[in-house]
Amino acid sequence: MFTSFAGRTEESVMSTQSRGTGSRVHIEDDSEDGRGRRTGQPGSIVSDSHILEAHQLVKRFGDFEAVRGIDVTIDRGESFGFLGPNGAGKTSTMRMISAVSQPTGGTISIFGLDPRTDGPEIRSRLGVVPQEDSLELELSVRHNLEMFGRYFDLPRRIVRERATELLEFTQLTERANDKVDNLSGGMKRRLTIARGLINRPEILILDEPTTGLDPQARHLLWDRLYRLKREGVTLIITTHYMDEAEQLCDRLVVMDQGSIVAEGAPRTLIERFSTREVVELRFMTDDHEEYFERLSPFAERLEVLPDRVLLYVNNGDDTLREIHAANITPSSALVRRSSLEDVFLNLTGRSLTE
């Protein structure tokens, strides 16, 4: 049976969550409650609600300001997302949250601790799932977990027990003795998540957790993350998949050019920044711009793309009937509900940012 995870990591491992460097930080044993969760050390001030608080957080690299005074609070057991285009400041923010990069300005508190003075203690209670799997391909699945567990000064017996538990949790038990190189992409991703849980972290940070996976593998991984959340693990997720953010995140922020431009639950953001429905129209033309003036009266907001026109409306079927009544005949029409992707593109634009 799966047991909830909370525990400790080692500093150099946390910075990359890849293969170990051979150095270790000794962590004194502390008490755990009946469910195996860490109860904290004397002197640690941990909020009953907020597990992370950041106020006016700034990160500069020379004259470039990557993060521009953002405010973030994350509650215990919450699944919280960071969305944004490339260059929005997500990576810099996540590195500060992971306590591997110091803020230039502002304050951040994680578990009630200050990363500037309590970095090792904070990192000891985090788990990280990086975008790249960085597994030991020539070792077996089980040996990958057991080797990684040894970087936290866990007794061998405990490492073996946790490896067995995590193999079952990620549905990799039957492949435990196979080389990692022989696994599918989805299996490698699940192993990377298992590795990030070997120290039983209170916060699990996931960077693009399902990039490159097929739909079946994505949904299986989502199921594992749902189970972690039910066990009380706080999830912090970055993703470019808007449907994934809608499925996994209780709340999220949208970042652009180093600032937070929107914050809230996915459905709340859709209601605030988009209409209830979207009508997609295609015409037999090479230039959809010619329909802008004719279609504008039918929508609260209208967007012309190279291959179609998007009308943001409250009732798509009624709008479509009105368009046909005005003798405007598209070659194809689609009515759909507004999504988080509509919100994202509305707030950040469609131009590619590097």
KANOR-V486399 format. One record per helix or strand. SS is the DSSP state (@ for helix, = for strand). FROM is the first residue (numbers start at 0). TO is the last residue. Records with the same first field share a line. If there is no record, write none. Layout:
SS->FROM-TO ; FROM-TO
//
This chain:
=->6-6 ; 31-31 ; 37-37 ; 49-60 ; 63-74 ; 78-83 ; 104-109 ; 112-113 ; 125-128 ; 139-139 ; 178-178 ; 199-199 ; 202-206 ; 233-237 ; 250-255 ; 258-263 ; 276-281 ; 300-303 ; 308-312 ; 331-336
@->10-15 ; 89-96 ; 114-122 ; 140-151 ; 155-168 ; 172-174 ; 179-181 ; 184-195 ; 214-229 ; 241-247 ; 265-272 ; 287-295 ; 315-324 ; 339-347
//
